[in-house]
Structure formats: structure tokens, C-alpha cells
Amino acid sequence: MALADNPQLEDYSLRYTPSEFRTWSPWMVFLSCLVGLSAMAGYALDAAFVNEFGFTNSLLGFAIAGVVTLPITAVIAFVIASKHIDIDLLTRGSGFGYLGSTLTSLVYATYTLIFLAYEGAIMGQAVTALTGLELHLSYIVVSAVMIPLTLYGMTFSSKFQAWTWPLWVVLIGLAVATAATAPDAALHMLHPTPLGSTSIAGVAGISLVAVFVVAAANLSLATQVGEQGDYLRLMPDPRPGQAWRWRLAVLFGGPGFALFAIVIFFASTLLVGYADTQADAATVAIPVDLFTIVFQRLTGDHTSALLLAGVLVLLSQIKINIMNTYSGSLSWSNFFSRLLHRHPGRAVWVVFQVALALVLMEIDIFDHIVTVLALYANVGIAWVGAMVADLVINRRVLRIAPAHIEFRRAHLLNVNPVGFGSMVVASLVSIAAYFGAFGALATSLAPFLSLALALVLPPVVALATKGRWYLARTSEFPAGTTHATCGVCAGSFDVVDMATCPFHGDAICSLCCSTDGDCKDRCKPSAWRPVALGMPTISSHVNQEAHR
């Protein structure tokens, strides 16, 4: 447990983030949340969408996806920032149950893994372009690099992200300005015709099917709020008179990602518009080659252009893959802590995440990313939608769910059909639609069908079950208690992170509770079905600690 006991490595993973750890300013949290903008995946994906569906259809698809995802991700972002818990802990308490959220941990881990592998492949392409190293060996190199960069979590990440933003802004600004001043770049941006092509690429005119195909694939990016949440949980409490700064930081650091994605779309299609006049579509689709073409117009020399492009791509990919690796390590930690009742430390899951990503790189995820995202969107949006329905409709409108977000194993039933059942049904129906069970139109609209079901089903199930599946029991601590000492690990934690434990005869922290495989849920009369609350507590045996 030495790794798990190292606070620099752990960052309070798997538990509530206490105020003494939340020392960043809202501005620093906001800047860290913007890391996703550095991803080269956007440039590669935008090129693929525009060349296949045309600029107008792609833009409309991006806009629709942004309009849909912005409000639902805003709900999640503000709850994470105000409750100081990551998206996994939020999921547990918002209608999924303790083991029910294990599935969503796997869904979230898969999202971070897909993009770690895709972004890693782009990084590997840059290493190969700069060094001549065989591509599959480059994949091994970039995977090995990510491990030490991510081990020290936020301690290193916050400094690295802040220090590298100026260089990244200068390089990307030079590239965009260079492309913008090229003759006919804007024309090719609107009507991409890659070198060697005999006809204008993309679907001719506006096609609703094309628009919703693009929008559906981009709905998968709603899951990105989980990665934003890993930073937003560190948001300090708003200071008196400065609540507006806090809200702006959360808004633009979380759901604002959808708005910034539109900006990236215009920048990337402009770059592609110029590069299309110099190279074929296959070359332009590789970011290091795309930026080399652009920078060559600036420098007039291929070698210096390649160097600038390589630095930009490598810097961008390191920035985003620190986030992908870090968030993945948290989600794997959550997943396996519940299955195995063990937590060897977040560092172990950093290595695991990177190893899985390397496998996906080697089997060529880069060439299949659009198909992967289109399928994934059906599940990812069902998860996000079910959470939002529970947080907004069940808690605020119907008031049939507890007002607080309960994430402690000791207080939760293993599975709550409200969120878990709704997500499973929405995912299965939409995946069936995706594979043509309900016709061609339903195939392109499958993720929207998933979202609609995920928003409607939770209140229906909550009303049918009368809200009885949210809590298994409660704990009582003496009035005024703010901290308590865990009887297992002897650590002192906020009382919101503690529960009374009849098995140990003392208080227990949420992490020790999660990793205890011997208690067999003795504290709950039933972990699988609701019964009356009001279990006896052991508050008289709790070791208390005054708040300092």
C-alpha cells in the first residue's frame, strides 16, 4: 500500500477532495481544464469529417452536438465543482448505486483509453517523422514517456500545463496565421479538394443525414466532462463577492469545452483548406504532416518546418495525454477497487492504462477512430444523460431522490435501477438502432435516441420504485463533528468522507470501506434490495478530531 499512501501520487483519488488540498485558484483550474484544446485529434477528425461530408454539414453537425451537450455537461460540471468529487463518485450517488457505477467506470475508462491511444498514435507519427524510427517502435517510445509524466498527478501536471501554454499558443497561432494568408485557403476550407482529387470532396449541399452522422459521432465528447471533472473537483469554494469568477471558471472550464471545440473546428479546417492544395487527403489527415506543410510556407525550408511541426505536435500530445492517462488511472482505480477490494495505488493503474493504449496503437486505432467514436457515443451519452436526469428531474423537480450526493459504499445499495437500469436500456436500444434494427434513419440518429431514453427513463423508474433504491442506511456523528479518524488506516478525513462501521466498531473512511472485502456489507441489512432506514449507529465509538 506504499504507493496508495503517497499523497503526491494519489491526489485524493477515489475519495472526497478536502479543502486543504484545493489550493489552486479558479483561474489555474480553468487553465488546466483547457488542456483538451491542445489535442491534435481535433485536427485529424475535422479533416476526416469535412472531406467526407463537406464543410457545411460538418459545421452544422458540430453545432448541434455542442448545443445538445453544453447544458447537460454544465449540470455535471457545477455539481462536481461544488461537491468536490470526481465523476465516478458522482455517478454512484446519482442513481447508479455502488456496484452499478462500476459499469460506468469501465465506460469512462474506455473513453480515456480510446483517446490516449489515438492521441498517442499521433504522437508516435511525430516521433517517426522527426527521427525516422519505425512507427510501431515509436508507439513504444511515446507510451514509455507518458508513465513518469503522469505518476505525480496534479503536482506535476498543473505546473507543466501552465508553463507550456505560452509556447503552444505561439506555435498554433503562427500556423493559423500562415494558413489564413495563403491564397484560396478560405475557398478550400469551404470546398475541400485534396491534391489529386478530381471532384469536390464531401456530400454536395446540405444533407440532414450527413449533419446528424457528424453530430452523433460528436455526442461522444459529452463524456469529456469526466476529464474536466478531474480538475474541477479541485475548485476552491467561491470567495464572498467573487462567486461570478468561480462560476465563469466552472462554465468555461467544463461545458465551455464544446464552445472551444467549434473554434478549433474553424482553425483546423482552415489549416486543412491550405494543406489540401499541397498534398493528398491521406497526408493531410496526419497532423505532423499537416503542420509541416503549413510551416513550410512560413519558413520555405522543409527541415525547419518539420522541426516546428514536430515540437507543436509533441507538446500538444504530451499535454492532452497527461490528462488522458491521469483520468484513466482514476477510472481504473475506481473500477478495480470495487471488484477486487484492493487499491495498490493510482500509479499501478497509470502503467495499466498506458499498456492498454499501446495495444490499441499497435492494432491501428488511428484509421478506425470515427467508427469507434460513433459506436461509443451510444453508451457514453446514455451514461451522461441518465446522471443529468437524476440530478435535475429526480432531485430538483420531483424531489424523489436525496438532496445530497451519497457516494460512500456503506450507505449505498449495490445497484440502483434508476440510473443503472435506464443507462443499460438506452444503450442497448440505441446500439440496436446503430446496427440497423430500426432502419437507416435511426442508424444515424442512434445516439440521440440513446440520450432521449436516458433523460426520460430515470424519473419514470424513480417514481415506480418510489425512490427507495438510493440509500441503504445512514451514519450519525455528534453535532459539530467536522473531521474523524479512520479506525482502519488512522487517517483524518472530512466527516463527509466517513461512515460508521459495525464490523470494525469504529469510523471508517470511504476508501478503506471500498477496499474491505471481509466485512461482507455487514453494516447494511441488504446490499441488494431496499429496506427501512434507521440502522443503529456507533457514533459513541467514533474517534473525533476537532477541525483545525
MONORSUL-V524649 format. One line per field, one symbol per residue. burial: # if it has 24 or more other C-alpha atoms within 12 Angstrom, else .. Layout:
burial = ???
This chain:
burial = ...#....###########.##.###########################################################################################################....##.##########.######..##.###.##..#..##.###.###.#..##########.....####.....##############################......##################.##################.################......###################################..#####################.####.###########################....###.###############################.......#####################....###########.....######..##############.###########....#######..#....#.###..###....
